[in-house]
Structures are given as C-alpha cells and as structure tokens.
Amino acid sequence: MRWRESLQSARRPKKRRVFVSFDYDNDLALRNLIIGQARLPDSPFQVIDHSLKETAPEAMWQLKARRAIARSDVVIVMLGRRTRYAQGVLKEIRMARSLGKPIFQLIGYRNGRVEWRVRGAGRVYLWTWPNLKKLLG
C-alpha cells in the first residue's frame, strides 16, 4: 500500500508555500478566506500561517515572522483600506525583500482600489481564483 501512496503523491504537483501578510487589526477575514482557498482540492498553494494568537514581545513576533517568510516560496500582501499603514505588514515586506522572496499584492475587497497598494510590495492584482492559479501554479 505504501508504494501506491508514494506514487500518488509523486504525481501531485508540489504546492507553493505562501506567506500571507495582512493588517491583523482590520483584515483578519481576508487571511481566513485565503486559507480557505488554499484548502480547495485544486489549489496550487498552501498557506504558512504564522499569526500569533496571543500578544508576544516584538522581538519574538519578528523572529517567528522571519522564519515563516524564509520557509515560504512567495509572499502575498492582502490589501485592505489601511494595509499600507500597518506596521507589521511593512516589517514583513522588508523581511521578505531582505530574504529575496517574490511578493505580490491582492486587492482583498470588491470595492478595493489599486491606491491601497503598499509601496515596495510588488504588483497589484485582483483577487480572483484564475489570478491565484496563474500566479501560484
């Protein structure tokens, strides 16, 4: 039986590991939604979830975030109205850049705007399933 499981897993394309950066105070729902998409059977990606459930010292949060970004293949910034002001997002983008990780941004809401983009965080795309499959497939 194990050789069959090995054969099946060898046929499945490897999922890209994604670090999701988002404004925790305002856009937690966006993170939850993209995690849901990652769980779909035909999803080309998996989310590396680093969100701390409890308050942690700044140095500990930064260390955990940096490790998660280092393990990822790509960083996605989920754009909400205030994302460009979120200090955690700005720090995560700096970490991703220092680690040489590709970054792109997704407009997280139907009424979202390109003007919400975060400087230095890559191109902005509409959050659609075809876009995700193309960008991460």
C-alpha positions as CSV (number, residue, x, y, z in Angstrom):
1,M,0.0,0.0,0.0
2,R,2.7,2.5,0.8
3,W,4.2,2.3,-2.7
4,R,0.8,3.4,-4.1
5,E,0.7,6.4,-1.7
6,S,4.2,7.3,-2.8
7,L,3.3,7.0,-6.4
8,Q,0.1,9.2,-6.0
9,S,2.0,11.9,-4.1
10,A,4.7,11.9,-6.7
11,R,2.1,12.6,-9.4
12,R,0.6,15.6,-7.5
13,P,2.2,18.9,-8.3
14,K,4.0,20.5,-5.4
15,K,2.0,23.3,-3.8
16,R,3.7,26.6,-3.5
17,R,4.2,27.7,0.1
18,V,2.7,31.2,0.7
19,F,3.2,33.6,3.5
20,V,0.2,35.9,3.8
21,S,0.8,39.5,5.1
22,F,-2.3,41.4,6.2
23,D,-3.5,44.1,8.6
24,Y,-4.3,42.0,11.6
25,D,-6.4,44.7,13.2
26,N,-8.6,45.3,10.2
27,D,-8.4,42.4,7.7
28,L,-8.2,39.1,9.6
29,A,-11.2,37.9,7.5
30,L,-9.0,38.2,4.3
31,R,-6.4,35.9,5.8
32,N,-9.2,33.4,6.8
33,L,-10.6,33.5,3.3
34,I,-7.3,32.8,1.5
35,I,-6.6,30.0,3.9
36,G,-10.0,28.5,2.8
37,Q,-9.0,28.8,-0.8
38,A,-5.7,27.1,-0.1
39,R,-7.7,24.1,1.2
40,L,-9.6,23.6,-2.0
41,P,-8.6,20.3,-3.8
42,D,-7.3,22.0,-6.9
43,S,-5.4,24.8,-5.0
44,P,-1.8,25.3,-6.2
45,F,-0.7,26.7,-2.9
46,Q,-0.7,26.2,0.9
47,V,-0.6,29.0,3.4
48,I,2.2,29.2,6.0
49,D,0.2,30.6,8.9
50,H,2.3,32.5,11.4
51,S,-0.3,34.6,13.2
52,L,0.3,34.8,16.9
53,K,-2.9,34.1,18.9
54,E,-1.6,35.9,21.9
55,T,0.3,39.1,22.5
56,A,4.0,38.4,22.2
57,P,7.1,40.6,22.6
58,E,8.0,42.4,19.4
59,A,11.3,40.5,19.0
60,M,9.6,37.1,19.3
61,W,6.9,38.1,16.7
62,Q,9.6,39.3,14.3
63,L,11.7,36.1,14.7
64,K,8.6,33.9,14.0
65,A,7.6,36.0,11.0
66,R,11.1,36.0,9.5
67,R,11.3,32.2,9.9
68,A,7.9,31.7,8.2
69,I,8.8,34.0,5.4
70,A,12.1,32.2,4.9
71,R,10.2,28.9,4.6
72,S,7.8,30.4,2.0
73,D,8.1,30.4,-1.8
74,V,6.2,33.7,-2.2
75,V,4.6,36.5,-0.1
76,I,1.1,37.7,-0.7
77,V,0.0,41.1,0.7
78,M,-3.7,41.1,1.2
79,L,-4.9,44.7,0.6
80,G,-7.5,46.4,2.7
81,R,-8.2,50.1,3.1
82,R,-5.5,50.6,5.8
83,T,-2.9,47.9,4.9
84,R,-0.3,50.4,3.7
85,Y,-0.2,51.9,7.2
86,A,0.0,48.6,9.1
87,Q,3.5,48.5,10.8
88,G,3.5,44.7,10.9
89,V,2.9,44.4,7.2
90,L,5.6,47.0,6.4
91,K,8.1,45.0,8.5
92,E,7.1,41.7,6.9
93,I,7.7,43.2,3.4
94,R,11.1,44.4,4.5
95,M,11.9,40.9,5.8
96,A,10.7,39.3,2.5
97,R,12.8,41.7,0.5
98,S,15.9,41.0,2.6
99,L,15.3,37.3,2.0
100,G,14.8,37.7,-1.7
101,K,11.2,36.4,-1.7
102,P,8.9,37.3,-4.6
103,I,6.0,39.5,-3.4
104,F,2.7,40.5,-4.9
105,Q,-0.5,42.1,-3.7
106,L,-4.1,41.1,-3.9
107,I,-7.0,43.6,-3.7
108,G,-8.9,42.0,-0.8
109,Y,-12.4,43.6,-1.2
110,R,-14.8,44.1,-4.1
111,N,-14.7,47.8,-3.6
112,G,-10.9,47.7,-3.2
113,R,-8.6,50.1,-5.1
114,V,-5.2,50.0,-6.5
115,E,-4.5,53.1,-4.4
116,W,-4.5,50.8,-1.4
117,R,-1.2,49.2,-2.5
118,V,1.8,49.1,-0.3
119,R,5.0,50.6,-1.8
120,G,7.7,48.1,-2.5
121,A,5.4,45.1,-2.2
122,G,5.2,44.2,-5.9
123,R,2.4,44.2,-8.5
124,V,-1.2,44.5,-7.6
125,Y,-3.8,42.0,-8.8
126,L,-7.5,41.5,-8.4
127,W,-8.2,38.6,-6.0
128,T,-9.7,36.0,-8.3
129,W,-9.3,32.3,-8.5
130,P,-7.9,32.4,-12.1
131,N,-5.3,35.0,-11.0
132,L,-4.3,32.9,-8.0
133,K,-3.9,29.8,-10.1
134,K,-1.9,31.7,-12.7
135,L,0.4,33.4,-10.2
136,L,1.0,30.4,-8.0
137,G,0.5,27.5,-10.3
